[in-house]
Amino acid sequence: MNPIAISTGSTVIYWSAVVIALGIAAGFALSYSLYISHGGRAAAMWLLLPLALLFSVPLCRAIHWYCHPEQYTSFIRAITDYSTGSYCLPGALLGAWLAALIVKKLGFERSIARLLDAFAPGAALAVAFIRLSALF
């Protein structure tokens, strides 16, 4: 199977990126529906996901750089150049926790535990899709 899903001009989108995007969307849909069905405010989950992604990606890369520095030329390249190397899943846990803390501090949710309880199944689903993307 060709790893390229879409190629137009100088823009190339790979199947692995498509599968990852679908995983993130499925994970958000599951977390959102669980959170809303238990009386949570929609705005809290809409704020949590982008913040969790914003914090998780660099943290995952930083931890992976620490564990496998031979795969990178420098720490800065590990954080900024995503064409090589990989990610370390514990960074996603830290990123989600930091995002939940910010959502709580901003007043969108009183309980970090309630927010993370709804987020956890969706995150597990997203991770399953991300692992599946390695096949592409």
Residue pairs with C-beta under 8 A, 6 or more apart in sequence:
1 15
1 136
2 15
3 14
3 15
3 16
3 136
4 12
4 13
4 14
4 15
5 13
5 14
5 15
5 17
5 18
6 12
6 13
7 13
14 136
15 133
15 136
16 133
16 134
16 136
17 133
18 136
19 129
19 130
19 132
19 133
19 136
20 129
20 130
20 133
22 129
23 125
23 126
23 127
23 128
23 129
23 130
23 132
23 133
24 49
24 53
24 126
24 129
26 122
26 125
26 126
26 129
27 122
27 123
27 124
27 125
27 126
27 127
27 129
28 45
28 49
28 122
28 126
29 122
30 121
30 122
30 125
31 45
31 49
31 118
31 119
31 120
31 121
31 122
31 123
32 42
32 45
32 46
32 118
32 122
34 117
34 118
34 121
34 122
35 44
35 45
35 114
35 115
35 118
35 119
36 42
36 45
38 114
38 118
40 109
40 114
40 115
40 118
41 108
41 109
43 108
44 103
44 108
44 109
44 115
45 115
45 118
45 119
47 99
47 102
47 103
47 106
47 108
48 96
48 99
48 100
48 103
48 115
48 119
49 99
51 98
51 99
51 102
51 103
52 92
52 95
52 96
52 99
52 100
52 119
53 95
54 95
54 99
55 94
55 95
55 96
55 98
55 99
56 91
56 92
56 94
56 95
56 96
57 87
57 91
57 95
58 79
58 91
59 91
59 92
59 94
59 95
60 87
60 88
60 89
60 90
60 91
60 92
60 95
61 78
61 79
61 82
61 85
61 87
61 88
61 91
62 75
62 78
62 79
62 91
63 88
63 90
63 91
64 71
64 78
64 85
64 86
64 87
64 88
64 91
65 71
65 72
65 75
65 78
65 79
65 85
67 88
68 85
68 86
71 78
71 84
71 85
71 86
72 78
72 84
72 85
78 85
89 127
92 123
92 127
96 116
96 119
96 123
97 112
97 116
100 109
100 112
100 115
100 116
100 119
101 112
103 109
103 115
104 110
104 111
104 112
104 115
109 115
